[in-house]
Amino acid sequence: MRPGDTKMSSIMQHVARQALVTFRSLGRVGEAGRWLPEQQSKLRALLTEVRPADLRLAEPRTADATQQHPYHQQPPVTYMHIYETDEFSMGVFLLKRGASIPLHDHPGMHGMLKIMYGTARITC
C-alpha cells in the first residue's frame, strides 16, 4: 500500500505522509536537529487520532468467548504490514493478552507505539 492508496483510510494516509516527511528529514544533517522534533510532534498528534476501525481491527473477544473461535487458534503475536519506504516502515503488532515481544534493538531506527486495546508494560 502507498500513502495515496484508496484502500488505506484517510488518517492512515496522513500518518504515512507525515512519517515520510519526518524520517526523510533525518538525512538532512544540518536541519535534523531543529526540524525533527517538530515533525515527530506532528506525527505523534496524528497517531493519537488513529482508531482500530482505521486499521480494520475488530474489538478482541472477551475471555468467556468459546475456545473454538479462530482468535484462540492464532499465534500470540501477529504482524500486519501497512507501508514501507527507504525511510520508514509502518506496521501493526497484534498481541494476544499476556503475549510479549523480547526486548531488542533496531540500531539507527526510531519507533512509535500506540495501544489500541488493553495496556502495555515495557520493562528493561
N, C-alpha and C positions, 0 to 999 in steps of 0.2 A: 504494500500500500504506500502511496505517496501522499504528501500533505494536501494535494488537490483532489485526491480520490473521493468520489461521491459515496463510497461505502463507509468512509470514516466520518464519524459525527463531527459537527461543526466545531465543538470545543476541542476535540482531539486534533483537528486540523490546525487550530490556533496554537495548541501546545506544541505540535510538531514544528510549525513555522518558527515559534519563539525559541524552541530548543536549537534549531538550525542557526538562528541569529546568535544565540547565547554561546554555543560551543564553537561556532566558526570564529568567534572573536578571540578565542584562546590562542589562535595562531598569530595574532597581531600583538607582538611583544610589547611595544610602547603603549598601546591603547588598553590592553587587557587589564592592567592594574586598576584603572579607574572606571572602565566600562563594564567589566564582568559583573561586579556586584549589582549594578543597576539592571542588567539583563537577567541575572539569576533571580532578582526580586520579581521581575515581571513574569518569569517562568513559574515561580512559586505561587504567585497570585492566580495564574491560570489553572495550576494544579488544584487549587482549593475549590475550583468550580466543577471539576470532573466528578461525575456521579456514576454509579455502577451501570445505569442504563446507557451511558455514553460508550461503554465498552461491551454492551450487550451481556452484562453479567446478571444472572438471576440471584436472588437472595438465597443464602445457604439454607439447607433443610435443618429443621430443629432436631434435637437429639432423639425425640420419640418417633422420628420417621422410620419406616421399615428398613431393615438392613439390606433388603433386596434392591433398593433404589440404586441406580447407576453411580450416584455420588460416592457410595460406600465401596464401589469396585474400582475407583480411580486411584492413582498413586497419591501419596501425601503432598507432593509438590508438582505443580504443572507450570510450564512457561508458555505464555501467549505472546508471540512476536507481533509487534504493531508496525514498526517502521525502522529503517536503518539507512544511514548515510556514512560517508567517511568521517564525519564529525561527531555523530552520536548514534546511539541505538536506543529504541524505545520499546519496552515490553512490560508485561504484567506477570508477576509470580502469583499463582493461586495456591495457597497453603491451606490444607485442612487444619481444623482445630488441633493444637498440640504439635503440629509439624514444625520443623526448624530447618534453617539453612546454616551450614557451618560457617563460622567466622572466616572470611577470606579477604584477599586484597585484589584490587584491579589497579596496578600502578599507572599513574598518569591519567586516571579517569575520575570523573565526578558522578555522583549519583543523587537521586532524589527519591524520597519514599512517600507514598500516600496509602493510608489504610482505608479500605472501602468498607469492610465489615470486621468487627471484632477489635482486638488490640494487638499490639506488637511489644515484645520485650527485647531490647538489644543489650547484650552483655559482652564484655571482653574478658 
